[in-house]
Amino acid sequence: MENHTIKEGKTAALISYIPVIGAPIAFFLNKNKRNYFASFHIRQTFGLNILYFINKWIVYEYFGLTAFNIGKGGVLVLFILGGLGALREQQKLVPLLGDKFQEWFKNI
């Protein structure tokens, strides 16, 4: 039986917004209970982490340090916005690609 309460999924949702390491940790915390609120935010952070690595490997390589720093700042802002949504117990999509992240990672 799935647990859909926001209060019980809030910890995993907040942990997921720690860049790079948070999403995998939250994924394993949520694996057995399958809380919908936590899963929503874990899907968001998986997408944000992919954006982070695309920025790190592709943008930096082909466009240089300035473009990389701008992209890194943008991704950091998205992490903060998502984390604030989790802290406020809201299921707000991150701007731009949040709906795609939900679609692409719907099995999480």
PyMOL commands that place a pseudoatom at each C-alpha (Angstrom):
pseudoatom trace, name=CA, resn=MET, resi=1, chain=A, elem=C, hetatm=0, pos=[0.000, 0.000, 0.000]
pseudoatom trace, name=CA, resn=GLU, resi=2, chain=A, elem=C, hetatm=0, pos=[1.407, 3.387, -1.005]
pseudoatom trace, name=CA, resn=ASN, resi=3, chain=A, elem=C, hetatm=0, pos=[1.843, 6.172, 1.487]
pseudoatom trace, name=CA, resn=HIS, resi=4, chain=A, elem=C, hetatm=0, pos=[0.790, 9.542, 0.054]
pseudoatom trace, name=CA, resn=THR, resi=5, chain=A, elem=C, hetatm=0, pos=[1.252, 11.876, 3.001]
pseudoatom trace, name=CA, resn=ILE, resi=6, chain=A, elem=C, hetatm=0, pos=[3.357, 14.962, 2.494]
pseudoatom trace, name=CA, resn=LYS, resi=7, chain=A, elem=C, hetatm=0, pos=[4.711, 15.039, 6.054]
pseudoatom trace, name=CA, resn=GLU, resi=8, chain=A, elem=C, hetatm=0, pos=[6.259, 11.584, 5.760]
pseudoatom trace, name=CA, resn=GLY, resi=9, chain=A, elem=C, hetatm=0, pos=[7.854, 12.323, 2.397]
pseudoatom trace, name=CA, resn=LYS, resi=10, chain=A, elem=C, hetatm=0, pos=[9.179, 15.770, 3.278]
pseudoatom trace, name=CA, resn=THR, resi=11, chain=A, elem=C, hetatm=0, pos=[12.550, 14.569, 4.604]
pseudoatom trace, name=CA, resn=ALA, resi=12, chain=A, elem=C, hetatm=0, pos=[13.362, 12.566, 1.476]
pseudoatom trace, name=CA, resn=ALA, resi=13, chain=A, elem=C, hetatm=0, pos=[12.131, 15.445, -0.692]
pseudoatom trace, name=CA, resn=LEU, resi=14, chain=A, elem=C, hetatm=0, pos=[14.433, 17.907, 1.059]
pseudoatom trace, name=CA, resn=ILE, resi=15, chain=A, elem=C, hetatm=0, pos=[17.424, 15.542, 0.952]
pseudoatom trace, name=CA, resn=SER, resi=16, chain=A, elem=C, hetatm=0, pos=[16.939, 15.120, -2.780]
pseudoatom trace, name=CA, resn=TYR, resi=17, chain=A, elem=C, hetatm=0, pos=[17.823, 18.796, -3.355]
pseudoatom trace, name=CA, resn=ILE, resi=18, chain=A, elem=C, hetatm=0, pos=[21.404, 18.355, -2.155]
pseudoatom trace, name=CA, resn=PRO, resi=19, chain=A, elem=C, hetatm=0, pos=[23.211, 18.701, -5.496]
pseudoatom trace, name=CA, resn=VAL, resi=20, chain=A, elem=C, hetatm=0, pos=[24.642, 15.511, -7.012]
pseudoatom trace, name=CA, resn=ILE, resi=21, chain=A, elem=C, hetatm=0, pos=[24.384, 13.186, -3.977]
pseudoatom trace, name=CA, resn=GLY, resi=22, chain=A, elem=C, hetatm=0, pos=[20.908, 14.047, -2.673]
pseudoatom trace, name=CA, resn=ALA, resi=23, chain=A, elem=C, hetatm=0, pos=[18.784, 12.476, -5.398]
pseudoatom trace, name=CA, resn=PRO, resi=24, chain=A, elem=C, hetatm=0, pos=[20.339, 8.981, -5.163]
pseudoatom trace, name=CA, resn=ILE, resi=25, chain=A, elem=C, hetatm=0, pos=[20.151, 9.054, -1.351]
pseudoatom trace, name=CA, resn=ALA, resi=26, chain=A, elem=C, hetatm=0, pos=[16.510, 10.177, -1.410]
pseudoatom trace, name=CA, resn=PHE, resi=27, chain=A, elem=C, hetatm=0, pos=[15.718, 7.572, -4.068]
pseudoatom trace, name=CA, resn=PHE, resi=28, chain=A, elem=C, hetatm=0, pos=[16.916, 4.771, -1.800]
pseudoatom trace, name=CA, resn=LEU, resi=29, chain=A, elem=C, hetatm=0, pos=[15.142, 6.276, 1.229]
pseudoatom trace, name=CA, resn=ASN, resi=30, chain=A, elem=C, hetatm=0, pos=[11.909, 6.351, -0.775]
pseudoatom trace, name=CA, resn=LYS, resi=31, chain=A, elem=C, hetatm=0, pos=[12.358, 2.970, -2.467]
pseudoatom trace, name=CA, resn=ASN, resi=32, chain=A, elem=C, hetatm=0, pos=[10.317, 0.897, -0.020]
pseudoatom trace, name=CA, resn=LYS, resi=33, chain=A, elem=C, hetatm=0, pos=[7.649, 3.391, 1.075]
pseudoatom trace, name=CA, resn=ARG, resi=34, chain=A, elem=C, hetatm=0, pos=[7.048, 5.009, -2.350]
pseudoatom trace, name=CA, resn=ASN, resi=35, chain=A, elem=C, hetatm=0, pos=[5.755, 8.316, -1.012]
pseudoatom trace, name=CA, resn=TYR, resi=36, chain=A, elem=C, hetatm=0, pos=[4.245, 10.348, -3.862]
pseudoatom trace, name=CA, resn=PHE, resi=37, chain=A, elem=C, hetatm=0, pos=[5.445, 13.719, -2.534]
pseudoatom trace, name=CA, resn=ALA, resi=38, chain=A, elem=C, hetatm=0, pos=[9.034, 12.496, -2.200]
pseudoatom trace, name=CA, resn=SER, resi=39, chain=A, elem=C, hetatm=0, pos=[8.903, 10.830, -5.635]
pseudoatom trace, name=CA, resn=PHE, resi=40, chain=A, elem=C, hetatm=0, pos=[7.725, 14.083, -7.209]
pseudoatom trace, name=CA, resn=HIS, resi=41, chain=A, elem=C, hetatm=0, pos=[10.721, 15.983, -5.852]
pseudoatom trace, name=CA, resn=ILE, resi=42, chain=A, elem=C, hetatm=0, pos=[13.174, 13.168, -6.578]
pseudoatom trace, name=CA, resn=ARG, resi=43, chain=A, elem=C, hetatm=0, pos=[12.112, 13.255, -10.245]
pseudoatom trace, name=CA, resn=GLN, resi=44, chain=A, elem=C, hetatm=0, pos=[12.716, 17.016, -10.264]
pseudoatom trace, name=CA, resn=THR, resi=45, chain=A, elem=C, hetatm=0, pos=[16.201, 16.655, -8.815]
pseudoatom trace, name=CA, resn=PHE, resi=46, chain=A, elem=C, hetatm=0, pos=[17.197, 13.849, -11.153]
pseudoatom trace, name=CA, resn=GLY, resi=47, chain=A, elem=C, hetatm=0, pos=[16.477, 16.254, -13.998]
pseudoatom trace, name=CA, resn=LEU, resi=48, chain=A, elem=C, hetatm=0, pos=[18.334, 19.090, -12.304]
pseudoatom trace, name=CA, resn=ASN, resi=49, chain=A, elem=C, hetatm=0, pos=[21.355, 16.863, -11.770]
pseudoatom trace, name=CA, resn=ILE, resi=50, chain=A, elem=C, hetatm=0, pos=[21.341, 15.968, -15.452]
pseudoatom trace, name=CA, resn=LEU, resi=51, chain=A, elem=C, hetatm=0, pos=[21.249, 19.688, -16.282]
pseudoatom trace, name=CA, resn=TYR, resi=52, chain=A, elem=C, hetatm=0, pos=[24.164, 20.206, -13.917]
pseudoatom trace, name=CA, resn=PHE, resi=53, chain=A, elem=C, hetatm=0, pos=[26.268, 17.543, -15.648]
pseudoatom trace, name=CA, resn=ILE, resi=54, chain=A, elem=C, hetatm=0, pos=[25.334, 18.759, -19.132]
pseudoatom trace, name=CA, resn=ASN, resi=55, chain=A, elem=C, hetatm=0, pos=[26.439, 22.206, -18.058]
pseudoatom trace, name=CA, resn=LYS, resi=56, chain=A, elem=C, hetatm=0, pos=[29.629, 20.820, -16.552]
pseudoatom trace, name=CA, resn=TRP, resi=57, chain=A, elem=C, hetatm=0, pos=[30.683, 18.664, -19.482]
pseudoatom trace, name=CA, resn=ILE, resi=58, chain=A, elem=C, hetatm=0, pos=[29.185, 20.209, -22.597]
pseudoatom trace, name=CA, resn=VAL, resi=59, chain=A, elem=C, hetatm=0, pos=[28.715, 23.911, -21.905]
pseudoatom trace, name=CA, resn=TYR, resi=60, chain=A, elem=C, hetatm=0, pos=[32.114, 24.272, -20.234]
pseudoatom trace, name=CA, resn=GLU, resi=61, chain=A, elem=C, hetatm=0, pos=[33.879, 22.310, -22.981]
pseudoatom trace, name=CA, resn=TYR, resi=62, chain=A, elem=C, hetatm=0, pos=[32.369, 24.137, -25.946]
pseudoatom trace, name=CA, resn=PHE, resi=63, chain=A, elem=C, hetatm=0, pos=[31.412, 27.584, -24.632]
pseudoatom trace, name=CA, resn=GLY, resi=64, chain=A, elem=C, hetatm=0, pos=[33.949, 28.294, -21.914]
pseudoatom trace, name=CA, resn=LEU, resi=65, chain=A, elem=C, hetatm=0, pos=[34.115, 29.269, -18.293]
pseudoatom trace, name=CA, resn=THR, resi=66, chain=A, elem=C, hetatm=0, pos=[31.782, 32.265, -18.437]
pseudoatom trace, name=CA, resn=ALA, resi=67, chain=A, elem=C, hetatm=0, pos=[28.928, 30.285, -20.002]
pseudoatom trace, name=CA, resn=PHE, resi=68, chain=A, elem=C, hetatm=0, pos=[29.587, 27.466, -17.532]
pseudoatom trace, name=CA, resn=ASN, resi=69, chain=A, elem=C, hetatm=0, pos=[29.349, 29.846, -14.559]
pseudoatom trace, name=CA, resn=ILE, resi=70, chain=A, elem=C, hetatm=0, pos=[26.115, 31.361, -15.863]
pseudoatom trace, name=CA, resn=GLY, resi=71, chain=A, elem=C, hetatm=0, pos=[24.643, 27.876, -16.358]
pseudoatom trace, name=CA, resn=LYS, resi=72, chain=A, elem=C, hetatm=0, pos=[25.854, 26.747, -12.942]
pseudoatom trace, name=CA, resn=GLY, resi=73, chain=A, elem=C, hetatm=0, pos=[24.185, 29.756, -11.341]
pseudoatom trace, name=CA, resn=GLY, resi=74, chain=A, elem=C, hetatm=0, pos=[20.965, 29.026, -13.211]
pseudoatom trace, name=CA, resn=VAL, resi=75, chain=A, elem=C, hetatm=0, pos=[20.931, 25.387, -12.122]
pseudoatom trace, name=CA, resn=LEU, resi=76, chain=A, elem=C, hetatm=0, pos=[21.698, 26.430, -8.543]
pseudoatom trace, name=CA, resn=VAL, resi=77, chain=A, elem=C, hetatm=0, pos=[18.705, 28.798, -8.588]
pseudoatom trace, name=CA, resn=LEU, resi=78, chain=A, elem=C, hetatm=0, pos=[16.505, 25.927, -9.827]
pseudoatom trace, name=CA, resn=PHE, resi=79, chain=A, elem=C, hetatm=0, pos=[17.789, 23.693, -6.994]
pseudoatom trace, name=CA, resn=ILE, resi=80, chain=A, elem=C, hetatm=0, pos=[16.941, 26.432, -4.476]
pseudoatom trace, name=CA, resn=LEU, resi=81, chain=A, elem=C, hetatm=0, pos=[13.458, 27.001, -5.938]
pseudoatom trace, name=CA, resn=GLY, resi=82, chain=A, elem=C, hetatm=0, pos=[12.729, 23.275, -5.852]
pseudoatom trace, name=CA, resn=GLY, resi=83, chain=A, elem=C, hetatm=0, pos=[14.078, 22.936, -2.318]
pseudoatom trace, name=CA, resn=LEU, resi=84, chain=A, elem=C, hetatm=0, pos=[11.911, 25.837, -1.149]
pseudoatom trace, name=CA, resn=GLY, resi=85, chain=A, elem=C, hetatm=0, pos=[8.887, 24.144, -2.711]
pseudoatom trace, name=CA, resn=ALA, resi=86, chain=A, elem=C, hetatm=0, pos=[9.665, 20.951, -0.799]
pseudoatom trace, name=CA, resn=LEU, resi=87, chain=A, elem=C, hetatm=0, pos=[10.224, 22.902, 2.400]
pseudoatom trace, name=CA, resn=ARG, resi=88, chain=A, elem=C, hetatm=0, pos=[6.846, 24.613, 1.971]
pseudoatom trace, name=CA, resn=GLU, resi=89, chain=A, elem=C, hetatm=0, pos=[5.265, 21.216, 1.250]
pseudoatom trace, name=CA, resn=GLN, resi=90, chain=A, elem=C, hetatm=0, pos=[4.303, 22.192, -2.299]
pseudoatom trace, name=CA, resn=GLN, resi=91, chain=A, elem=C, hetatm=0, pos=[4.542, 20.185, -5.485]
pseudoatom trace, name=CA, resn=LYS, resi=92, chain=A, elem=C, hetatm=0, pos=[5.728, 23.015, -7.691]
pseudoatom trace, name=CA, resn=LEU, resi=93, chain=A, elem=C, hetatm=0, pos=[7.493, 22.169, -10.917]
pseudoatom trace, name=CA, resn=VAL, resi=94, chain=A, elem=C, hetatm=0, pos=[10.889, 23.755, -11.430]
pseudoatom trace, name=CA, resn=PRO, resi=95, chain=A, elem=C, hetatm=0, pos=[10.724, 26.404, -14.164]
pseudoatom trace, name=CA, resn=LEU, resi=96, chain=A, elem=C, hetatm=0, pos=[11.346, 25.476, -17.795]
pseudoatom trace, name=CA, resn=LEU, resi=97, chain=A, elem=C, hetatm=0, pos=[11.738, 21.688, -17.696]
pseudoatom trace, name=CA, resn=GLY, resi=98, chain=A, elem=C, hetatm=0, pos=[9.887, 20.555, -14.559]
pseudoatom trace, name=CA, resn=ASP, resi=99, chain=A, elem=C, hetatm=0, pos=[7.005, 19.004, -16.486]
pseudoatom trace, name=CA, resn=LYS, resi=100, chain=A, elem=C, hetatm=0, pos=[9.460, 17.140, -18.718]
pseudoatom trace, name=CA, resn=PHE, resi=101, chain=A, elem=C, hetatm=0, pos=[11.330, 15.817, -15.675]
pseudoatom trace, name=CA, resn=GLN, resi=102, chain=A, elem=C, hetatm=0, pos=[8.056, 14.391, -14.353]
pseudoatom trace, name=CA, resn=GLU, resi=103, chain=A, elem=C, hetatm=0, pos=[7.401, 12.747, -17.712]
pseudoatom trace, name=CA, resn=TRP, resi=104, chain=A, elem=C, hetatm=0, pos=[10.918, 11.406, -18.301]
pseudoatom trace, name=CA, resn=PHE, resi=105, chain=A, elem=C, hetatm=0, pos=[11.366, 9.964, -14.803]
pseudoatom trace, name=CA, resn=LYS, resi=106, chain=A, elem=C, hetatm=0, pos=[7.800, 8.778, -14.187]
pseudoatom trace, name=CA, resn=ASN, resi=107, chain=A, elem=C, hetatm=0, pos=[9.059, 5.334, -13.074]
pseudoatom trace, name=CA, resn=ILE, resi=108, chain=A, elem=C, hetatm=0, pos=[10.822, 6.792, -10.039]
for i in range(1, 108): cmd.bond("trace and resi %d" % i, "trace and resi %d" % (i + 1))
show_as sticks, trace
zoom trace
